[in-house]
C-alpha cells in the first residue's frame, strides 16, 4: 500500500495480521508516514534544512528578505545565487565585502574638484547639475565634448578681421593658426602686390613674347596683342605672306591662299564660285580653298596643300613633293590601295610611284594601257593594278600576302609594303 507521502508499504495479506514498518526501513528522514493505520513521526531536519515530499532532509535556500539583502546578487546558502534587484533613483548598491554590501545607499554627488572641472556646468551624478564657476580674464571655458572640456584655456584675442588680414594665416593670440578667407578665381594672396590681400597682376603681350593675336592676361581678361599687316599670325608671331594649309593671311573674304609659282610663292588669289572638290580632275584655278589643281602625269587633279603627313586626312594619305626635292608646295595623296584598286574617285586609278624624297607612294592618277609584260618607262605607262619594274609592266601585290596564282610576292628595291608577282 501507499502512505500519505507516496512511499510503498507492505500490503496486508488477507487473513494475515498487518506488519508495521519503520522510518529507517522506508528511508524516511523527516515528516510522518502511515503504517498499519497509524501515523509514524520520522523526526525533524537540522537547522537550515527542510523536509521534502520524499521525507528527506535537504538544504533550504535563503530569500533576499531573510538575508536582509536589498539589491545586487547574493549566495542563497545552498550553492545558488539570488538576484535581489536594483536600487531606486540614483541610489547605489553597496559592494560585496563592505559593511554596506547588498544594501541601497544614498547617492553621493560628484564635486567639481573631484572630477577636475575648473569651469562651466557638469552633471553631479545624482540627477543634479553643478556650477563650477568661470575663468579668469583672457581665458575661456572649453566646450563640453572637447578634449579640454570644463577646463580654463586661452581665449583667442585675434581674428582675421581684427588683424586686418584678408587672406593667408594669422596667430589667434593663443599659439593657434587662423586660416583667413580664400581668394576668388584668378586672384592669389598678395598677387596684386599688397601682402595678405587678394589680388592679381596681369601679364602683358610683351612679357609673354607675343606680337599678335590674343592671349589671356592671367586675371580673367583677354589681351589683344595686335595684328600682322600684310601677313598672318601664327602662334603669336607675325609671318609674311599667307598659309595655304590653314588658309591664314588673306583678309578679304573673297580670297584664298594659293601657290603662284616658284617666283611669287604663296599669295592671295580669288576664291572660286563653284570649286572642284579634292581628288577630282580639274582645270587650272578651279579648286577649293586649301587645294590646287596640279598635274603629275597626264591629268590635273585637285590636291590639298600640306606641310606634314598629319595635315592629310584619311588612312594612308601622305604629304609629298610631286616634282623636286625640298620644294614647295607639298600635296596630300588620297591614301588608295593599288592592289585592290580602291580609294580613288571615278576615272582615276591607284598607282605606286617613287617621288622626290618619297618612295613607294600610293597616289591616284590615270593608269596607262600597257598590259602585264609590256615594255614601260614609268608606272603610268602600265594599266591599273600594274607597275613598271625594270622597264616591264608587272602585277602589283601586297608583301604580306600571296599572289593570285599562289606565287610569292617579290621584293622591289626600296619598297616595304608592296612588291610584284612573277
Number of C-alpha atoms within 10 A of each C-alpha: 12 13 15 12 15 13 16 11 19 14 13 13 9 7 6 7 9 14 12 15 15 15 19 9 8 13 13 21 19 21 21 18 23 21 21 17 9 9 12 16 15 18 14 16 17 12 8 13 15 18 19 15 12 14 24 17 19 14 16 15 18 17 16 20 9 9 13 11 21 20 22 21 17 19 15 17 15 13 8 10 13 17 15 18 14 16 18 12 10 15 15 18 22 19 14 13 8 9 9 13 18 26 22 20 16 15 15 12 15 16 16 19 9 8 11 11 21 20 21 21 16 19 14 17 14 14 10 10 13 17 15 18 13 16 18 11 8 12 16 18 21 19 14 13 8 9 9 13 17 26 22 20 17 18 17 15 13 15 16 18 9 8 12 12 18 19 19 19 14 19 16 18 14 14 10 10 11 15 16 16 15 13 17 10 10 16 18 18 20 18 17 15 12 11 14 19 20 22 20 20 15 15 14 16 19 9 7 11 11 19 19 21 19 17 17 14 18 15 14 12 11 11 17 16 17 15 16 16 13 13 18 23 22 15 12 19 15 20 18 14 18 24 24 25 19 13 17 18 25 21 14 11 8 12 17 24 25 27 20 12 11 10 6 8 13 19 20 22 17 15 19 15 10 9 15 20 17 20 23 20 22 21 16 12 18 18 28 21 22 20 28 27 23 20 18 10 11 11 15 18 25 27 25 27 27 25 17 13 15 12 17 21 14 14 10 15 20 24 22 27 20 21 15 12 12 11 12 19 22 20 26 28 25 25 21 24 20 25 18 13 15 14 18 19 16 9 11 21 24 28 27 25 17 15 15 14 12 14 15 18 23 22 24 26 25 20 22 18 12 20 19 16 14 14 17 20 13 17 23 25 23 27 21 25 22 29 31 26 18 11 15 21 26 25 24 24 25 21 19 12 12 14 19 11 8 9 11 18 21 17 16 14 10 10 14 13 13 21 24 21 20 11
